[in-house]
Amino acid sequence: MAFLDCNLSDSELLRHSAVSDDALELLISRYARLVRACARPFFLVGGDHEDLLQEGMIGLLTAIRQYDPDSETPFSSFAAVCIRNRLISVVRMAAAQKHTPLNDSVSLYACSFEWMTNDAPEADPEAFCIGKESFAEFQNALENLLSPFEKQVLGLYLKGYSYQEIADSFHKSAKSADNAVQRIRKKAEQLLSRR
């Protein structure tokens, strides 16, 4: 179907949208104003209005894919509910900061383990030695920042122990092991930012 009549009803466009990108685009353009209206009253922590509009469009696409054309509910009502539900869900997740540990995490391996690559010694022995010295300096500086408990946790963490295994070895909760690892990451990040 190369060209669609703009006067087609929503239900006709919905039937065509499964096989026609033109029908899908027409539906999206027809309901873009509804997405903007639904997104207007919301605020997204750490995001902007464009992010909300994108999430609203995802809600609209969900409505297009899940709507039953034989339903008695008008598509516009169904779409509004799907869009609002998507926006509410995204705003709640942002407010709960559910993904903050993932977004703010710093790899303990990020900076100074590059000297350990297989080709480093053969390629440039001087760079290998400098990297080794740099790593030793980083390690010493980090150890000076860590509490005795954090040092022990770091040792077990780098050996591949899980939070629960680390916690069990200290007779503490997994949450305390996780908190210790997060503190270590923050301290490592601060140390790296000074270099």
C-alpha positions, 0 to 999 in steps of 0.5 A, a space after each residue: 500500500 503506497 498511499 493511504 487516505 488520511 480520512 481512514 478511521 482509526 480502526 481501519 488504520 489499526 488493521 493496516 498498521 500491522 502490514 503498512 508503515 504508512 498506516 503506522 506513521 499516520 496513526 502516530 502523527 494523528 495521536 502525537 498531540 495526545 502524547 504531548 497533552 499527556 506528557 505535559 503535567 509530568 516531570 522526569 527526574 534527571 530527564 527533560 520534556 523530550 524524554 517524556 515525549 519519547 516515553 509517551 510515544 512508546 506508550 502509543 506504540 504499545 496501544 497500537 499493537 495491543 488494541 483490539 479493533 473489535 473492542 467497544 472502547 474507542 482507540 483514543 481512550 485506550 491510547 490515552 490510558 496506555 500513554 499515561 500508564 507508561 509515563 507514570 511508570 517511567 516517572 515512578 522509576 526515575 523518582 525511586 532512582 531504581 537504576 542509580 547504582 547501574 548509572 553511577 557505578 564505576 568499574 574497579 578495573 576501569 583505569 589501571 589494569 590495562 598494563 596487564 594486557 597480554 601484548 603489553 610486555 612484548 610490545 613495550 617493556 617500558 610502558 609495562 613497567 610504568 603501568 605496573 608502577 602506576 597501578 601500585 601507586 593507585 593501589 596504595 592510594 586506594 588502600 589509604 582511603 579504605 577502612 580495614 573492613 572495606 579492604 577485606 571486602 575489596 579483596 574478596 570482591 576482586 576474587 569473585 565472591 558474591 555479596 552474600 558470600 562476602 557478607 557470610 564471611 563477616 557475619 553481616 547482611 548482604 546489604 552491608 557488603 553491597 554498601 561497602 562495595 559502593 563506598 569503595 567504588 566512590 572512593 576509587 572514582 574520586 581517586 581516579 578523578 584526581 589523576 
